Amino acid sequence: MEELKSYAERSLAKGAKAVVLIGSLARGDYTAFSDADVLVLVEKSSKRPVDRIEDFIDPSLSLDLEPLVYAVDEFLEMAREKRKVALEAVRYGKLLAGDSGILEKARKILNSG
C-alpha cells in the first residue's frame, strides 16, 4: 500500500487531481494474480482516455498497475450515467492521494438519482 501511495503522490506531481485505488485490492477480494487498478483523475486533457495512460504508467512498481485516466468532468458524467467505474470508485474506492471532494461530488450525484 505504501508503494501505491508513493505512486499516487508522484501522479499528483504530474498533474493528477486525485488517485483512487479501485478493483479487487480496494474491495479486499484480491488474489496473488491481482493487479492494482487505479483511477487517476486529471483536471482536463485533450488526449483520449486510452492515450492518457502512458503519462501514468510506472514500470518501476513491484506490482502490475492498471491506470484508468479520466478528466474530473468525465468522471462526474460517469457518475450521472451510473457507469461501473464511478459506482466502484464511490462504493469501494480508497483515495491514495489528492482531492477527496471529487469522490464526494460523485457520491452526491449517485445518491441523488
N, CA, C and O atoms as CSV, one atom per row, in Angstrom:
chain,resi,resn,atom,element,x,y,z
A,1,MET,N,N,0.832,-1.197,0.000
A,1,MET,CA,C,0.000,0.000,0.000
A,1,MET,C,C,0.878,1.264,0.000
A,1,MET,O,O,0.533,2.262,-0.633
A,2,GLU,N,N,1.996,1.214,0.702
A,2,GLU,CA,C,2.906,2.369,0.714
A,2,GLU,C,C,3.437,2.674,-0.679
A,2,GLU,O,O,3.580,3.836,-1.060
A,3,GLU,N,N,3.728,1.613,-1.439
A,3,GLU,CA,C,4.218,1.792,-2.802
A,3,GLU,C,C,3.157,2.484,-3.667
A,3,GLU,O,O,3.481,3.348,-4.481
A,4,LEU,N,N,1.903,2.102,-3.486
A,4,LEU,CA,C,0.814,2.728,-4.243
A,4,LEU,C,C,0.610,4.181,-3.821
A,4,LEU,O,O,0.313,5.033,-4.658
A,5,LYS,N,N,0.766,4.465,-2.541
A,5,LYS,CA,C,0.631,5.847,-2.080
A,5,LYS,C,C,1.757,6.711,-2.649
A,5,LYS,O,O,1.527,7.863,-3.015
A,6,SER,N,N,2.963,6.167,-2.724
A,6,SER,CA,C,4.079,6.899,-3.322
A,6,SER,C,C,3.808,7.161,-4.807
A,6,SER,O,O,4.063,8.253,-5.316
A,7,TYR,N,N,3.285,6.136,-5.488
A,7,TYR,CA,C,2.897,6.299,-6.898
A,7,TYR,C,C,1.870,7.422,-7.027
A,7,TYR,O,O,1.975,8.267,-7.917
A,8,ALA,N,N,0.886,7.429,-6.144
A,8,ALA,CA,C,-0.173,8.436,-6.192
A,8,ALA,C,C,0.394,9.839,-5.978
A,8,ALA,O,O,-0.008,10.779,-6.662
A,9,GLU,N,N,1.315,9.982,-5.045
A,9,GLU,CA,C,1.942,11.286,-4.809
A,9,GLU,C,C,2.719,11.743,-6.041
A,9,GLU,O,O,2.673,12.921,-6.397
A,10,ARG,N,N,3.430,10.828,-6.695
A,10,ARG,CA,C,4.154,11.173,-7.926
A,10,ARG,C,C,3.171,11.572,-9.030
A,10,ARG,O,O,3.462,12.453,-9.840
A,11,SER,N,N,2.004,10.915,-9.056
A,11,SER,CA,C,0.976,11.250,-10.049
A,11,SER,C,C,0.441,12.660,-9.826
A,11,SER,O,O,0.170,13.381,-10.786
A,12,LEU,N,N,0.287,13.053,-8.565
A,12,LEU,CA,C,-0.152,14.423,-8.280
A,12,LEU,C,C,0.881,15.413,-8.804
A,12,LEU,O,O,0.525,16.468,-9.330
A,13,ALA,N,N,2.142,15.079,-8.663
A,13,ALA,CA,C,3.211,15.955,-9.161
A,13,ALA,C,C,3.168,16.070,-10.684
A,13,ALA,O,O,3.646,17.056,-11.245
A,14,LYS,N,N,2.592,15.059,-11.360
A,14,LYS,CA,C,2.451,15.089,-12.818
A,14,LYS,C,C,1.161,15.789,-13.257
A,14,LYS,O,O,0.901,15.924,-14.453
A,15,GLY,N,N,0.362,16.230,-12.294
A,15,GLY,CA,C,-0.850,16.963,-12.647
A,15,GLY,C,C,-2.163,16.288,-12.294
A,15,GLY,O,O,-3.224,16.858,-12.547
A,16,ALA,N,N,-2.129,15.103,-11.722
A,16,ALA,CA,C,-3.378,14.449,-11.303
A,16,ALA,C,C,-4.014,15.249,-10.163
A,16,ALA,O,O,-3.318,15.870,-9.360
A,17,LYS,N,N,-5.331,15.224,-10.108
A,17,LYS,CA,C,-6.059,15.878,-9.029
A,17,LYS,C,C,-6.381,14.890,-7.909
A,17,LYS,O,O,-6.477,15.274,-6.743
A,18,ALA,N,N,-6.547,13.613,-8.269
A,18,ALA,CA,C,-6.823,12.567,-7.290
A,18,ALA,C,C,-6.427,11.224,-7.888
A,18,ALA,O,O,-6.496,11.020,-9.100
A,19,VAL,N,N,-6.008,10.310,-7.009
A,19,VAL,CA,C,-5.689,8.942,-7.404
A,19,VAL,C,C,-6.423,8.021,-6.439
A,19,VAL,O,O,-6.255,8.108,-5.223
A,20,VAL,N,N,-7.245,7.134,-7.007
A,20,VAL,CA,C,-8.127,6.289,-6.212
A,20,VAL,C,C,-7.862,4.823,-6.556
A,20,VAL,O,O,-7.887,4.440,-7.726
A,21,LEU,N,N,-7.611,4.016,-5.541
A,21,LEU,CA,C,-7.479,2.576,-5.735
A,21,LEU,C,C,-8.873,1.988,-5.893
A,21,LEU,O,O,-9.747,2.232,-5.061
A,22,ILE,N,N,-9.088,1.217,-6.951
A,22,ILE,CA,C,-10.369,0.542,-7.175
A,22,ILE,C,C,-10.078,-0.932,-7.451
A,22,ILE,O,O,-8.926,-1.359,-7.370
A,23,GLY,N,N,-11.084,-1.695,-7.768
A,23,GLY,CA,C,-10.880,-3.091,-8.122
A,23,GLY,C,C,-10.702,-3.985,-6.909
A,23,GLY,O,O,-11.080,-3.629,-5.793
A,24,SER,N,N,-10.122,-5.151,-7.145
A,24,SER,CA,C,-10.050,-6.182,-6.105
A,24,SER,C,C,-9.214,-5.755,-4.898
A,24,SER,O,O,-9.532,-6.137,-3.771
A,25,LEU,N,N,-8.166,-4.980,-5.105
A,25,LEU,CA,C,-7.367,-4.526,-3.954
A,25,LEU,C,C,-8.177,-3.607,-3.053
A,25,LEU,O,O,-8.055,-3.679,-1.830
A,26,ALA,N,N,-8.994,-2.755,-3.631
A,26,ALA,CA,C,-9.837,-1.856,-2.836
A,26,ALA,C,C,-10.964,-2.620,-2.146
A,26,ALA,O,O,-11.310,-2.330,-1.001
A,27,ARG,N,N,-11.537,-3.605,-2.855
A,27,ARG,CA,C,-12.649,-4.383,-2.286
A,27,ARG,C,C,-12.170,-5.397,-1.250
A,27,ARG,O,O,-12.934,-5.797,-0.371
A,28,GLY,N,N,-10.903,-5.815,-1.352
A,28,GLY,CA,C,-10.372,-6.809,-0.427
A,28,GLY,C,C,-10.538,-8.235,-0.907
A,28,GLY,O,O,-10.310,-9.166,-0.135
A,29,ASP,N,N,-10.931,-8.439,-2.169
A,29,ASP,CA,C,-11.099,-9.803,-2.687
A,29,ASP,C,C,-10.012,-10.145,-3.716
A,29,ASP,O,O,-10.262,-10.867,-4.681
A,30,TYR,N,N,-8.822,-9.622,-3.495
A,30,TYR,CA,C,-7.707,-9.832,-4.421
A,30,TYR,C,C,-7.100,-11.222,-4.254
A,30,TYR,O,O,-7.298,-11.897,-3.244
A,31,THR,N,N,-6.356,-11.620,-5.279
A,31,THR,CA,C,-5.616,-12.881,-5.252
A,31,THR,C,C,-4.154,-12.580,-5.555
A,31,THR,O,O,-3.784,-11.427,-5.780
A,32,ALA,N,N,-3.340,-13.602,-5.561
A,32,ALA,CA,C,-1.921,-13.435,-5.878
A,32,ALA,C,C,-1.731,-12.932,-7.309
A,32,ALA,O,O,-0.673,-12.398,-7.643
A,33,PHE,N,N,-2.736,-13.100,-8.142
A,33,PHE,CA,C,-2.637,-12.698,-9.551
A,33,PHE,C,C,-3.272,-11.328,-9.830
A,33,PHE,O,O,-3.301,-10.882,-10.977
A,34,SER,N,N,-3.772,-10.671,-8.797
A,34,SER,CA,C,-4.441,-9.385,-8.979
A,34,SER,C,C,-3.453,-8.282,-9.336
A,34,SER,O,O,-2.305,-8.278,-8.890
A,35,ASP,N,N,-3.932,-7.346,-10.152
A,35,ASP,CA,C,-3.151,-6.152,-10.427
A,35,ASP,C,C,-3.754,-5.002,-9.611
A,35,ASP,O,O,-4.792,-5.162,-8.969
A,36,ALA,N,N,-3.101,-3.863,-9.645
A,36,ALA,CA,C,-3.596,-2.687,-8.936
A,36,ALA,C,C,-4.322,-1.801,-9.940
A,36,ALA,O,O,-3.703,-1.224,-10.834
A,37,ASP,N,N,-5.619,-1.701,-9.787
A,37,ASP,CA,C,-6.434,-0.828,-10.630
A,37,ASP,C,C,-6.519,0.530,-9.947
A,37,ASP,O,O,-6.988,0.637,-8.814
A,38,VAL,N,N,-6.064,1.559,-10.639
A,38,VAL,CA,C,-6.125,2.899,-10.066
A,38,VAL,C,C,-6.840,3.839,-11.020
A,38,VAL,O,O,-6.644,3.799,-12.235
A,39,LEU,N,N,-7.657,4.667,-10.443
A,39,LEU,CA,C,-8.370,5.699,-11.168
A,39,LEU,C,C,-7.586,6.992,-10.958
A,39,LEU,O,O,-7.459,7.474,-9.832
A,40,VAL,N,N,-7.068,7.540,-12.034
A,40,VAL,CA,C,-6.306,8.786,-11.988
A,40,VAL,C,C,-7.187,9.873,-12.591
A,40,VAL,O,O,-7.573,9.799,-13.758
A,41,LEU,N,N,-7.498,10.872,-11.790
A,41,LEU,CA,C,-8.372,11.952,-12.236
A,41,LEU,C,C,-7.544,13.206,-12.465
A,41,LEU,O,O,-6.839,13.677,-11.572
A,42,VAL,N,N,-7.642,13.739,-13.683
A,42,VAL,CA,C,-6.910,14.941,-14.065
A,42,VAL,C,C,-7.908,16.069,-14.302
A,42,VAL,O,O,-9.095,15.816,-14.509
A,43,GLU,N,N,-7.437,17.295,-14.274
A,43,GLU,CA,C,-8.339,18.439,-14.463
A,43,GLU,C,C,-8.957,18.429,-15.860
A,43,GLU,O,O,-10.179,18.394,-16.008
A,44,LYS,N,N,-8.117,18.459,-16.859
A,44,LYS,CA,C,-8.573,18.443,-18.251
A,44,LYS,C,C,-7.498,17.768,-19.086
A,44,LYS,O,O,-6.333,17.713,-18.692
A,45,SER,N,N,-7.895,17.258,-20.236
A,45,SER,CA,C,-6.926,16.675,-21.153
A,45,SER,C,C,-7.525,16.649,-22.549
A,45,SER,O,O,-8.697,16.320,-22.734
A,46,SER,N,N,-6.712,16.997,-23.514
A,46,SER,CA,C,-7.174,16.933,-24.901
A,46,SER,C,C,-6.960,15.539,-25.484
A,46,SER,O,O,-7.461,15.230,-26.565
A,47,LYS,N,N,-6.213,14.696,-24.765
A,47,LYS,CA,C,-5.957,13.329,-25.234
A,47,LYS,C,C,-7.166,12.437,-24.956
A,47,LYS,O,O,-7.959,12.702,-24.053
A,48,ARG,N,N,-7.286,11.375,-25.752
A,48,ARG,CA,C,-8.299,10.356,-25.463
A,48,ARG,C,C,-7.896,9.630,-24.172
A,48,ARG,O,O,-6.703,9.530,-23.882
A,49,PRO,N,N,-8.863,9.118,-23.388
A,49,PRO,CA,C,-8.515,8.431,-22.141
A,49,PRO,C,C,-7.450,7.336,-22.321
A,49,PRO,O,O,-6.555,7.209,-21.485
A,50,VAL,N,N,-7.535,6.561,-23.380
A,50,VAL,CA,C,-6.566,5.487,-23.592
A,50,VAL,C,C,-5.165,6.042,-23.835
A,50,VAL,O,O,-4.174,5.404,-23.478
A,51,ASP,N,N,-5.078,7.223,-24.439
A,51,ASP,CA,C,-3.780,7.837,-24.708
A,51,ASP,C,C,-3.179,8.524,-23.484
A,51,ASP,O,O,-1.988,8.831,-23.460
A,52,ARG,N,N,-4.002,8.760,-22.480
A,52,ARG,CA,C,-3.520,9.396,-21.244
A,52,ARG,C,C,-2.758,8.411,-20.356
A,52,ARG,O,O,-1.945,8.815,-19.525
A,53,ILE,N,N,-3.027,7.125,-20.537
A,53,ILE,CA,C,-2.448,6.103,-19.662
A,53,ILE,C,C,-0.929,6.167,-19.636
A,53,ILE,O,O,-0.317,6.012,-18.580
A,54,GLU,N,N,-0.314,6.397,-20.802
A,54,GLU,CA,C,1.144,6.392,-20.865
A,54,GLU,C,C,1.770,7.423,-19.929
A,54,GLU,O,O,2.910,7.244,-19.500
A,55,ASP,N,N,1.056,8.491,-19.605
A,55,ASP,CA,C,1.580,9.508,-18.695
A,55,ASP,C,C,1.624,9.015,-17.244
A,55,ASP,O,O,2.312,9.598,-16.406
A,56,PHE,N,N,0.888,7.942,-16.955
A,56,PHE,CA,C,0.779,7.486,-15.570
A,56,PHE,C,C,1.195,6.025,-15.374
A,56,PHE,O,O,0.909,5.432,-14.334
A,57,ILE,N,N,1.864,5.448,-16.365
A,57,ILE,CA,C,2.421,4.107,-16.223
A,57,ILE,C,C,3.714,4.223,-15.416
A,57,ILE,O,O,4.475,5.174,-15.588
A,58,ASP,N,N,3.955,3.259,-14.543
A,58,ASP,CA,C,5.195,3.256,-13.767
A,58,ASP,C,C,5.757,1.840,-13.712
A,58,ASP,O,O,5.368,1.052,-12.850
A,59,PRO,N,N,6.664,1.514,-14.622
A,59,PRO,CA,C,7.217,0.157,-14.666
A,59,PRO,C,C,8.129,-0.170,-13.488
A,59,PRO,O,O,8.535,-1.321,-13.331
A,60,SER,N,N,8.455,0.808,-12.668
A,60,SER,CA,C,9.329,0.541,-11.522
A,60,SER,C,C,8.591,-0.106,-10.352
A,60,SER,O,O,9.226,-0.579,-9.409
A,61,LEU,N,N,7.264,-0.134,-10.400
A,61,LEU,CA,C,6.494,-0.719,-9.299
A,61,LEU,C,C,6.651,-2.233,-9.263
A,61,LEU,O,O,6.855,-2.874,-10.294
A,62,SER,N,N,6.555,-2.791,-8.073
A,62,SER,CA,C,6.707,-4.238,-7.923
A,62,SER,C,C,5.421,-4.999,-8.240
A,62,SER,O,O,5.422,-6.230,-8.238
A,63,LEU,N,N,4.331,-4.293,-8.511
A,63,LEU,CA,C,3.074,-4.946,-8.868
A,63,LEU,C,C,2.599,-4.385,-10.200
A,63,LEU,O,O,2.993,-3.291,-10.605
A,64,ASP,N,N,1.749,-5.146,-10.871
A,64,ASP,CA,C,1.186,-4.676,-12.137
A,64,ASP,C,C,0.164,-3.578,-11.847
A,64,ASP,O,O,-0.719,-3.731,-11.003
A,65,LEU,N,N,0.307,-2.488,-12.558
A,65,LEU,CA,C,-0.562,-1.342,-12.357
A,65,LEU,C,C,-1.413,-1.125,-13.593
A,65,LEU,O,O,-0.904,-1.141,-14.714
A,66,GLU,N,N,-2.708,-0.922,-13.393
A,66,GLU,CA,C,-3.646,-0.653,-14.478
A,66,GLU,C,C,-4.308,0.696,-14.224
A,66,GLU,O,O,-5.362,0.757,-13.590
A,67,PRO,N,N,-3.693,1.793,-14.718
A,67,PRO,CA,C,-4.323,3.098,-14.506
A,67,PRO,C,C,-5.454,3.371,-15.503
A,67,PRO,O,O,-5.341,3.063,-16.690
A,68,LEU,N,N,-6.522,3.941,-15.007
A,68,LEU,CA,C,-7.619,4.473,-15.827
A,68,LEU,C,C,-7.570,5.978,-15.615
A,68,LEU,O,O,-7.690,6.446,-14.483
A,69,VAL,N,N,-7.397,6.734,-16.680
A,69,VAL,CA,C,-7.181,8.171,-16.547
A,69,VAL,C,C,-8.346,8.932,-17.183
A,69,VAL,O,O,-8.591,8.837,-18.386
A,70,TYR,N,N,-9.055,9.689,-16.341
A,70,TYR,CA,C,-10.199,10.474,-16.797
A,70,TYR,C,C,-10.106,11.894,-16.273
A,70,TYR,O,O,-9.555,12.138,-15.200
A,71,ALA,N,N,-10.647,12.823,-17.036
A,71,ALA,CA,C,-10.800,14.190,-16.541
A,71,ALA,C,C,-11.891,14.177,-15.475
A,71,ALA,O,O,-12.793,13.340,-15.505
A,72,VAL,N,N,-11.799,15.098,-14.550
A,72,VAL,CA,C,-12.783,15.171,-13.466
A,72,VAL,C,C,-14.198,15.279,-14.023
A,72,VAL,O,O,-15.097,14.589,-13.543
A,73,ASP,N,N,-14.412,16.126,-15.020
A,73,ASP,CA,C,-15.751,16.288,-15.611
A,73,ASP,C,C,-16.240,14.983,-16.231
A,73,ASP,O,O,-17.420,14.651,-16.123
A,74,GLU,N,N,-15.350,14.248,-16.875
A,74,GLU,CA,C,-15.726,12.952,-17.456
A,74,GLU,C,C,-16.158,11.986,-16.367
A,74,GLU,O,O,-17.150,11.273,-16.520
A,75,PHE,N,N,-15.415,11.960,-15.265
A,75,PHE,CA,C,-15.739,11.069,-14.157
A,75,PHE,C,C,-17.091,11.421,-13.540
A,75,PHE,O,O,-17.884,10.531,-13.232
A,76,LEU,N,N,-17.352,12.699,-13.362
A,76,LEU,CA,C,-18.641,13.105,-12.792
A,76,LEU,C,C,-19.788,12.784,-13.747
A,76,LEU,O,O,-20.889,12.460,-13.304
A,77,GLU,N,N,-19.539,12.872,-15.047
A,77,GLU,CA,C,-20.553,12.455,-16.024
A,77,GLU,C,C,-20.800,10.949,-15.917
A,77,GLU,O,O,-21.938,10.496,-16.037
A,78,MET,N,N,-19.754,10.189,-15.694
A,78,MET,CA,C,-19.910,8.735,-15.491
A,78,MET,C,C,-20.769,8.455,-14.265
A,78,MET,O,O,-21.544,7.499,-14.252
A,79,ALA,N,N,-20.635,9.279,-13.245
A,79,ALA,CA,C,-21.484,9.120,-12.058
A,79,ALA,C,C,-22.939,9.399,-12.428
A,79,ALA,O,O,-23.836,8.671,-12.003
A,80,ARG,N,N,-23.177,10.444,-13.213
A,80,ARG,CA,C,-24.550,10.754,-13.641
A,80,ARG,C,C,-25.153,9.604,-14.439
A,80,ARG,O,O,-26.346,9.317,-14.347
A,81,GLU,N,N,-24.290,8.950,-15.231
A,81,GLU,CA,C,-24.736,7.818,-16.055
A,81,GLU,C,C,-24.721,6.500,-15.298
A,81,GLU,O,O,-25.091,5.459,-15.841
A,82,LYS,N,N,-24.292,6.548,-14.044
A,82,LYS,CA,C,-24.207,5.353,-13.182
A,82,LYS,C,C,-23.340,4.258,-13.808
A,82,LYS,O,O,-23.670,3.074,-13.757
A,83,ARG,N,N,-22.230,4.684,-14.395
A,83,ARG,CA,C,-21.314,3.727,-15.010
A,83,ARG,C,C,-20.512,3.009,-13.944
A,83,ARG,O,O,-20.275,3.524,-12.851
A,84,LYS,N,N,-20.102,1.802,-14.299
A,84,LYS,CA,C,-19.458,0.903,-13.341
A,84,LYS,C,C,-18.248,1.518,-12.644
A,84,LYS,O,O,-18.102,1.372,-11.431
A,85,VAL,N,N,-17.386,2.196,-13.380
A,85,VAL,CA,C,-16.173,2.740,-12.775
A,85,VAL,C,C,-16.511,3.773,-11.701
A,85,VAL,O,O,-15.839,3.828,-10.671
A,86,ALA,N,N,-17.522,4.578,-11.921
A,86,ALA,CA,C,-17.925,5.567,-10.919
A,86,ALA,C,C,-18.549,4.885,-9.703
A,86,ALA,O,O,-18.257,5.245,-8.563
A,87,LEU,N,N,-19.398,3.911,-9.951
A,87,LEU,CA,C,-20.005,3.162,-8.844
A,87,LEU,C,C,-18.930,2.480,-7.998
A,87,LEU,O,O,-18.975,2.524,-6.768
A,88,GLU,N,N,-17.974,1.855,-8.663
A,88,GLU,CA,C,-16.878,1.167,-7.981
A,88,GLU,C,C,-16.051,2.146,-7.147
A,88,GLU,O,O,-15.718,1.863,-5.995
A,89,ALA,N,N,-15.723,3.292,-7.734
A,89,ALA,CA,C,-14.899,4.279,-7.032
A,89,ALA,C,C,-15.599,4.809,-5.784
A,89,ALA,O,O,-14.975,4.962,-4.734
A,90,VAL,N,N,-16.880,5.083,-5.901
A,90,VAL,CA,C,-17.625,5.623,-4.763
A,90,VAL,C,C,-17.869,4.547,-3.709
A,90,VAL,O,O,-17.738,4.814,-2.515
A,91,ARG,N,N,-18.218,3.352,-4.130
A,91,ARG,CA,C,-18.564,2.281,-3.191
A,91,ARG,C,C,-17.344,1.710,-2.481
A,91,ARG,O,O,-17.366,1.535,-1.262
A,92,TYR,N,N,-16.275,1.418,-3.227
A,92,TYR,CA,C,-15.132,0.698,-2.660
A,92,TYR,C,C,-13.812,1.461,-2.732
A,92,TYR,O,O,-12.835,1.066,-2.097
A,93,GLY,N,N,-13.775,2.540,-3.492
A,93,GLY,CA,C,-12.511,3.222,-3.748
A,93,GLY,C,C,-11.797,3.703,-2.499
A,93,GLY,O,O,-12.416,4.115,-1.518
A,94,LYS,N,N,-10.477,3.638,-2.566
A,94,LYS,CA,C,-9.618,4.121,-1.482
A,94,LYS,C,C,-8.782,5.264,-2.050
A,94,LYS,O,O,-7.947,5.051,-2.929
A,95,LEU,N,N,-9.006,6.459,-1.553
A,95,LEU,CA,C,-8.247,7.614,-2.016
A,95,LEU,C,C,-6.796,7.430,-1.583
A,95,LEU,O,O,-6.500,7.341,-0.392
A,96,LEU,N,N,-5.901,7.373,-2.557
A,96,LEU,CA,C,-4.475,7.228,-2.272
A,96,LEU,C,C,-3.811,8.591,-2.098
A,96,LEU,O,O,-2.878,8.734,-1.307
A,97,ALA,N,N,-4.287,9.583,-2.831
A,97,ALA,CA,C,-3.748,10.942,-2.729
A,97,ALA,C,C,-4.670,11.888,-3.488
A,97,ALA,O,O,-5.363,11.483,-4.421
A,98,GLY,N,N,-4.667,13.144,-3.078
A,98,GLY,CA,C,-5.401,14.150,-3.820
A,98,GLY,C,C,-6.697,14.599,-3.165
A,98,GLY,O,O,-6.899,14.436,-1.961
A,99,ASP,N,N,-7.564,15.165,-3.981
A,99,ASP,CA,C,-8.783,15.844,-3.567
A,99,ASP,C,C,-9.930,14.863,-3.314
A,99,ASP,O,O,-10.490,14.297,-4.254
A,100,SER,N,N,-10.270,14.668,-2.055
A,100,SER,CA,C,-11.373,13.768,-1.701
A,100,SER,C,C,-12.725,14.343,-2.117
A,100,SER,O,O,-13.710,13.610,-2.206
A,101,GLY,N,N,-12.776,15.645,-2.370
A,101,GLY,CA,C,-14.030,16.283,-2.760
A,101,GLY,C,C,-14.577,15.773,-4.082
A,101,GLY,O,O,-15.785,15.819,-4.315
A,102,ILE,N,N,-13.696,15.287,-4.952
A,102,ILE,CA,C,-14.155,14.752,-6.242
A,102,ILE,C,C,-15.009,13.510,-6.020
A,102,ILE,O,O,-16.080,13.373,-6.611
A,103,LEU,N,N,-14.535,12.607,-5.169
A,103,LEU,CA,C,-15.318,11.405,-4.857
A,103,LEU,C,C,-16.616,11.782,-4.147
A,103,LEU,O,O,-17.655,11.161,-4.370
A,104,GLU,N,N,-16.552,12.792,-3.301
A,104,GLU,CA,C,-17.748,13.222,-2.584
A,104,GLU,C,C,-18.791,13.778,-3.553
A,104,GLU,O,O,-19.983,13.514,-3.394
A,105,LYS,N,N,-18.356,14.541,-4.552
A,105,LYS,CA,C,-19.289,15.044,-5.573
A,105,LYS,C,C,-19.931,13.877,-6.323
A,105,LYS,O,O,-21.137,13.882,-6.570
A,106,ALA,N,N,-19.120,12.874,-6.684
A,106,ALA,CA,C,-19.665,11.706,-7.389
A,106,ALA,C,C,-20.663,10.965,-6.506
A,106,ALA,O,O,-21.697,10.500,-6.983
A,107,ARG,N,N,-20.348,10.859,-5.220
A,107,ARG,CA,C,-21.270,10.184,-4.274
A,107,ARG,C,C,-22.604,10.909,-4.232
A,107,ARG,O,O,-23.657,10.273,-4.266
A,108,LYS,N,N,-22.572,12.225,-4.160
A,108,LYS,CA,C,-23.816,13.018,-4.101
A,108,LYS,C,C,-24.624,12.842,-5.396
A,108,LYS,O,O,-25.848,12.710,-5.352
A,109,ILE,N,N,-23.938,12.839,-6.540
A,109,ILE,CA,C,-24.617,12.627,-7.817
A,109,ILE,C,C,-25.288,11.255,-7.837
A,109,ILE,O,O,-26.448,11.137,-8.231
A,110,LEU,N,N,-24.569,10.227,-7.417
A,110,LEU,CA,C,-25.120,8.878,-7.432
A,110,LEU,C,C,-26.282,8.733,-6.450
A,110,LEU,O,O,-27.248,8.027,-6.739
A,111,ASN,N,N,-26.201,9.387,-5.307
A,111,ASN,CA,C,-27.267,9.288,-4.297
A,111,ASN,C,C,-28.484,10.130,-4.642
A,111,ASN,O,O,-29.566,9.899,-4.102
A,112,SER,N,N,-28.324,11.110,-5.538
A,112,SER,CA,C,-29.456,11.973,-5.885
A,112,SER,C,C,-30.377,11.337,-6.932
A,112,SER,O,O,-31.522,11.757,-7.104
A,113,GLY,N,N,-29.858,10.318,-7.628
A,113,GLY,CA,C,-30.648,9.735,-8.704
A,113,GLY,C,C,-31.394,8.555,-8.236
A,113,GLY,O,O,-32.118,7.933,-9.014
